[in-house]
């Protein structure tokens, strides 16, 4: 045993200096095992063969490291997606009303569960504040998948989406492969938020053109410019949102299954307040209806405040303003705060929250 203790310090020193190489070797070994497993089955064998052949190219050490990480991803043990009944419950828990919209989304979810490599791109179009992005998150949960939100208004060039070639400063993989590497999965719901605000003119490749190429090409043949090797995205799901369909490239919109989301009526806003907004605020402020209460006229007045906007952001802000005032009064010694229509109207002038 003494000889083991004698070599232990040197082993620790060697591990410290070569830990990066050891990590790369472990990733490479996992990639090779996964590659053999994928090629032994029928699933996308041609893709893995192409990837294996392409890997023989003269890649840089960073490209090789990224390739090995991509090949080491194993989605074979993904959990079963929710049933349609569970998916409907998920949608109902986050959005009141909108029955026609939710029915169309459930059709999309059912198609995803039935059709192999279902490639249809869903695009939710509606005014600001109508819950499009929240609905996209609910769709991801209904599919039993992780999601990645990519705000299109923040992108200056298509390279940020699809990668930039070697030779350029700060070259690297784009946000598509970044998300796959971060989530360690190909079964991702990509949410391209506000595609109507994507840059349409750029000194370099513009994001709208990159999206068009992404939606147009076969998802099993996606090539990131930095890696230069086809990557299989057939298991990924693409969803878009837009405030104004007229501001979206018609060719791009033609690639999508568009679902229009309208605003909420006053009755629907009252339902939202009672079933979603107020319960969440009670939980947020750690209080109960015994401490903070609203009469029916107070709820109606809160709904009327948001009449000037089709969405619910103004409604949420108005309700939160009432809770902030009530919380202050409770902290100052009141034991109970009760709002009626008159007190809401004096606290929050109509049209103040939009």
C-alpha positions in Angstrom: 0.0 0.0 0.0 3.0 2.3 0.6 3.7 2.5 -3.1 0.1 3.8 -3.7 0.7 6.6 -1.2 4.0 7.5 -2.9 2.5 8.0 -6.3 -0.6 9.8 -5.1 0.9 13.3 -5.1 2.2 12.9 -8.6 -1.2 11.6 -9.8 -2.9 14.6 -8.4 -0.4 17.0 -10.0 -0.8 15.2 -13.4 -4.6 15.3 -13.1 -4.5 19.0 -12.3 -2.5 19.8 -15.4 -4.3 17.5 -17.8 -7.9 17.7 -16.5 -9.0 19.5 -19.7 -7.6 16.7 -21.9 -9.1 14.1 -19.7 -12.6 15.8 -19.9 -12.3 16.0 -23.7 -11.3 12.3 -23.9 -14.3 11.3 -21.8 -16.6 13.3 -24.0 -15.0 11.8 -27.1 -15.5 8.2 -25.7 -19.1 8.9 -25.0 -19.6 10.4 -28.5 -18.1 7.3 -30.0 -20.3 4.9 -28.0 -23.4 7.0 -28.9 -22.3 7.1 -32.5 -22.0 3.3 -32.7 -25.4 2.9 -31.0 -27.1 5.3 -33.4 -25.5 3.7 -36.5 -26.5 0.2 -35.3 -30.2 1.3 -35.4 -32.5 2.5 -38.2 -33.0 6.0 -36.8 -31.3 8.5 -39.0 -28.4 6.2 -39.8 -27.6 8.2 -42.9 -27.2 11.3 -40.8 -24.7 9.7 -38.4 -22.7 8.2 -41.3 -22.5 11.6 -43.0 -21.4 13.1 -39.6 -18.8 10.4 -39.1 -17.4 11.0 -42.6 -17.4 14.8 -42.1 -15.7 14.5 -38.8 -12.6 13.2 -40.7 -12.2 16.7 -42.0 -9.4 19.0 -40.7 -11.3 20.5 -37.8 -9.9 22.8 -35.2 -9.7 21.5 -31.6 -12.7 23.7 -30.6 -14.7 22.4 -33.6 -13.8 18.8 -32.7 -14.8 19.4 -29.0 -18.2 20.8 -30.1 -18.8 17.9 -32.5 -18.0 15.4 -29.8 -20.4 17.1 -27.4 -23.1 17.0 -30.0 -22.5 13.3 -30.8 -22.5 12.5 -27.0 -26.1 13.7 -26.6 -28.4 10.8 -26.0 -32.2 11.5 -26.0 -33.2 7.9 -26.0 -34.3 8.0 -22.4 -36.6 11.1 -22.7 -39.7 10.9 -20.5 -43.1 10.2 -22.1 -44.9 13.4 -23.1 -48.1 14.4 -21.4 -51.4 13.0 -22.7 -53.8 15.3 -24.6 -55.9 15.6 -21.4 -52.9 16.7 -19.5 -51.8 19.0 -22.3 -55.3 20.6 -22.2 -55.0 21.0 -18.4 -51.7 22.8 -18.8 -53.1 25.2 -21.4 -56.2 25.9 -19.2 -54.0 26.5 -16.1 -52.2 29.4 -17.8 -54.8 30.9 -20.1 -58.5 31.4 -19.4 -60.9 31.5 -22.4 -59.3 31.5 -25.8 -61.0 28.2 -26.5 -60.6 28.3 -30.3 -56.9 29.2 -30.0 -56.3 26.4 -27.5 -58.2 23.9 -29.7 -55.9 24.8 -32.7 -52.8 24.4 -30.4 -54.1 21.0 -29.2 -54.4 19.9 -32.8 -50.7 20.9 -33.3 -49.7 19.0 -30.1 -51.6 15.9 -31.3 -49.9 16.0 -34.7 -46.5 16.3 -32.9 -47.3 13.1 -31.0 -48.6 11.2 -34.0 -46.5 12.2 -37.0 -42.8 11.3 -37.2 -40.6 14.4 -37.9 -43.6 16.7 -38.0 -42.0 19.9 -39.3 -44.8 22.4 -39.4 -43.8 25.7 -37.8 -46.4 27.4 -35.6 -46.7 31.2 -35.5 -48.8 33.0 -32.9 -49.8 36.5 -34.0 -51.6 39.0 -31.8 -51.3 42.4 -30.1 -48.8 42.9 -27.3 -49.8 41.6 -23.9 -52.1 38.8 -25.1 -49.9 36.1 -23.7 -48.2 34.8 -26.8 -44.8 34.0 -25.2 -46.5 32.5 -22.1 -48.6 30.3 -24.5 -45.4 29.1 -26.2 -44.0 28.0 -22.9 -47.3 26.2 -22.2 -47.0 24.4 -25.6 -43.5 23.3 -24.6 -44.8 21.9 -21.3 -47.7 20.3 -23.1 -45.2 18.5 -25.4 -43.1 17.5 -22.3 -40.0 19.4 -23.6 -37.5 22.0 -22.6 -37.6 25.3 -24.5 -35.3 28.1 -25.6 -36.6 31.6 -26.2 -34.7 33.6 -28.8 -35.8 37.3 -29.0 -35.4 38.2 -32.6 -35.4 41.9 -31.9 -32.0 41.4 -30.2 -30.3 39.8 -33.2 -28.3 42.0 -35.5 -27.3 39.4 -38.1 -28.1 35.9 -39.2 -24.7 34.7 -38.0 -26.0 35.0 -34.4 -28.6 32.3 -35.3 -26.7 30.1 -37.7 -23.1 30.6 -36.7 -20.2 32.4 -38.3 -17.4 30.9 -40.3 -13.8 30.6 -39.2 -11.7 33.6 -39.9 -14.0 36.2 -38.4 -13.5 37.7 -35.0 -15.4 36.0 -32.3 -16.5 33.2 -34.7 -18.5 30.4 -33.1 -21.7 28.4 -33.3 -25.0 30.2 -33.5 -27.8 30.2 -31.0 -29.4 27.0 -32.4 -26.4 24.8 -31.5 -25.7 26.9 -28.4 -29.2 25.9 -27.1 -28.7 22.2 -27.9 -25.4 22.2 -26.1 -26.8 24.1 -23.1 -29.8 21.8 -22.8 -27.9 18.7 -23.8 -30.8 17.6 -25.9 -32.2 17.9 -29.4 -35.8 17.6 -28.2 -36.1 21.4 -27.7 -38.9 23.8 -28.5 -37.3 26.8 -30.1 -39.4 30.0 -29.5 -38.5 32.7 -32.0 -40.0 35.7 -30.2 -41.3 38.7 -32.2 -40.1 37.8 -35.7 -41.8 40.9 -37.0 -39.1 42.9 -35.2 -36.2 41.0 -36.8 -33.7 43.1 -38.6 -34.5 43.1 -42.3 -31.4 45.0 -43.5 -28.0 44.2 -42.3 -24.4 44.6 -43.5 -24.1 40.9 -43.0 -26.7 38.1 -43.3 -30.0 39.3 -41.7 -31.9 37.2 -39.1 -35.0 37.0 -41.2 -33.1 35.4 -44.0 -31.5 33.0 -41.6 -34.9 32.0 -40.3 -36.2 31.5 -43.8 -33.3 29.2 -44.5 -33.9 27.3 -41.3 -37.6 26.8 -42.0 -37.0 26.0 -45.7 -34.3 23.4 -45.4 -34.7 19.9 -44.3 -34.3 19.9 -40.5 -32.0 16.9 -40.8 -29.6 18.9 -42.9 -29.1 22.0 -40.8 -25.5 23.2 -41.2 -24.1 25.7 -38.7 -21.6 27.9 -40.5 -19.0 27.5 -37.8 -19.1 23.8 -37.6 -19.8 23.1 -41.3 -21.3 19.7 -40.6 -24.9 18.6 -41.0 -26.8 18.4 -37.7 -30.1 16.6 -37.3 -32.8 19.0 -36.0 -35.7 16.7 -36.9 -36.7 16.2 -33.3 -36.7 20.0 -32.6 -39.9 22.1 -32.6 -40.0 25.6 -34.0 -42.6 28.2 -32.8 -42.7 31.9 -33.6 -44.6 34.9 -32.3 -45.4 38.2 -33.9 -47.3 41.4 -33.0 -48.1 42.4 -36.5 -48.2 39.8 -39.4 -48.0 42.7 -42.0 -44.4 43.3 -40.7 -43.3 39.8 -41.4 -41.8 38.7 -44.7 -44.7 37.1 -46.6 -42.4 34.3 -47.8 -41.5 33.5 -44.1 -45.1 33.7 -43.0 -46.0 31.3 -45.8 -43.8 28.7 -44.1 -45.8 28.9 -40.9 -49.2 27.7 -39.6 -50.5 31.1 -38.3 -52.8 31.2 -35.3 -54.3 34.6 -34.6 -54.8 35.6 -31.0 -57.3 38.3 -30.3 -57.8 40.5 -27.3 -59.9 39.7 -24.2 -63.4 41.0 -23.6 -64.4 42.6 -20.3 -66.1 39.3 -19.1 -63.0 37.3 -20.0 -60.8 39.8 -18.1 -63.0 39.4 -15.1 -62.6 35.6 -15.4 -58.8 36.1 -15.7 -58.7 38.2 -12.6 -60.7 35.7 -10.5 -59.1 32.5 -11.8 -55.5 33.5 -12.5 -54.3 37.0 -11.6 -55.7 37.5 -8.1 -54.8 34.0 -6.8 -51.2 34.5 -8.0 -51.0 37.8 -6.3 -52.3 36.4 -3.0 -49.6 33.8 -3.3 -46.9 36.4 -4.2 -47.8 38.7 -1.3 -48.2 35.8 1.1 -51.7 36.8 2.2 -55.3 35.6 2.0 -58.8 36.8 1.1 -59.4 37.4 4.8 -56.7 40.1 4.8 -57.2 41.6 1.3 -60.7 41.3 -0.4 -62.3 42.7 -3.5 -66.0 43.3 -4.0 -67.6 42.4 -7.4 -67.6 46.1 -8.3 -63.9 46.3 -7.5 -63.2 43.4 -9.9 -65.3 45.0 -12.6 -63.5 48.3 -12.1 -60.1 46.5 -12.5 -61.3 44.9 -15.7 -62.5 48.3 -17.0 -59.1 49.8 -16.4 -57.7 47.4 -19.0 -60.3 48.2 -21.6 -58.0 50.4 -23.5 -55.6 47.5 -24.2 -56.4 44.1 -25.8 -53.9 42.3 -23.6 -53.6 41.6 -19.9 -50.5 43.4 -18.9 -52.4 46.6 -17.9 -54.8 44.4 -15.9 -52.0 42.7 -14.1 -50.3 46.0 -13.2 -53.5 47.5 -12.0 -54.3 44.5 -9.7 -50.7 44.5 -8.4 -51.0 48.2 -7.6 -54.0 47.4 -5.4 -52.1 44.7 -3.6 -49.1 47.1 -3.1 -51.4 49.6 -1.5 -53.1 47.0 0.6 -49.8 45.5 1.7 -48.6 48.9 2.9 -51.7 49.4 4.9 -51.4 46.0 6.5 -47.8 46.7 7.4 -48.8 49.9 9.0 -51.3 48.2 11.4 -54.5 47.5 9.5 -55.9 44.0 10.0 -58.0 43.9 6.9 -58.2 45.8 3.6 -61.4 45.7 1.5 -61.6 47.2 -2.0 -64.8 48.3 -3.7 -65.3 50.0 -7.1 -65.0 53.5 -5.7 -61.7 52.8 -3.9 -60.2 51.1 -7.0 -61.2 54.0 -9.2 -59.6 56.5 -6.8 -56.5 54.4 -6.4 -56.0 53.7 -10.1 -57.3 56.2 -12.6 -58.7 54.5 -15.7 -56.2 54.2 -18.5 -53.1 54.7 -16.3 -51.9 51.1 -16.7 -51.3 50.1 -20.3 
